[in-house]
Amino acid sequence: FFAKPWVFVRGVPALKFLPPEGPPEIAFAGRSNVGKSSLINALLGQKGLARTSNTPGRTQELNFFVPDGYGVVEAGLPPIVLVDMPGYGYAKAPKDQVDAWTRLVFDYLRGRPSLKRVFLLIDARHGIKANDEEVMKLLDKAAMSYQIVLTKTDKIKAPAVDKLVVETLERTKKRPAAFPSLIVTSSEKGVGLDDLREAVLTLAE
Ligand code: GDP
């Protein structure tokens, strides 16, 4: 179904608007500017699909995407649903916006049986930051399986990527809900997209 176009089906600004539990969901999370929109667009081969969702003042929503044809009830349930989560850690975000984000995201991560995995995007130039640690802590507490995805790896040299992979695995290996392997990507160069697709496929119904 990666050959098909995907469509945006729903933006969820609060938990009460979540679709009923159903097909497996995979969520993409990460700090603002980590390259999340670019990666989702590259993965699905559609340039304008995921918008940059961290613009200050914009409503923070969980954005749901499904393969085309499954956007209507009559077509049956999609085999997989991708969820673009609003970016976190935007320095200038007002406090009430941060609080709203925290509530929405944490509640979703904690209490959503349909959610099968979170791809936690980490910018290869920065590595794991304090707020990424906070999110990992929460995921561990919720026993929500997450896999690190390194982004923008074209921005650093190959040996630095190798070093970062080793360091990141070292930092996550004792974390109970962290997946034992990570995925190295560059949306710019098309690196790692097949690995990402394979990971998605293993979770699809
Ligand atoms: P988001 O805020 O996490 O959705 O991030 P975006 O996808 O909007 O990307 C943030 C910035 O990083 C943009 O200027 C992108 O062009 C750039 N970017 C995203 N992915 C890559 C990548 O793989 N390589 C490089 N060099 N730049 C990237």
Residues whose N, C-alpha, C, O or C-beta is under 5 A from the ligand:
A	BS01	GDP	R31 S32 N33 V34 G35 K36 S37 S38 L39 T52 S53 N54 K152 D154 K155 S186 S187 E188
